[in-house]
Amino acid sequence: MTVSLPLVFVLGVIAWAAIKFLGVRPYVGIGAGAVAVVVVVGIVLTALLAAVAVSAVSVAIAAVVLRSLVSSANKR
């Protein structure tokens, strides 16, 4: 999986703003709870990314089908 530079930039700006303006400080613990949280967040974000990808493919297929139908209707 590739991650585009704008996405990395936006996530970096969000993290910076959270630290700068909200006083959020990243805390990395070694405990099992921290590992579980990281795994669950990773799974959720991966699922959301997969859902967006599937939606994009569905929209692309629908656009191709509609374009084909419109072009065949114009030829008649």
Summary of the structure (lengths in Angstrom):
residues: 76
radius of gyration: 20.8
end to end distance: 43.9
largest distance: 68.5
contacts: 130
relative contact order: 0.05
helix: 80%
strand: 0%
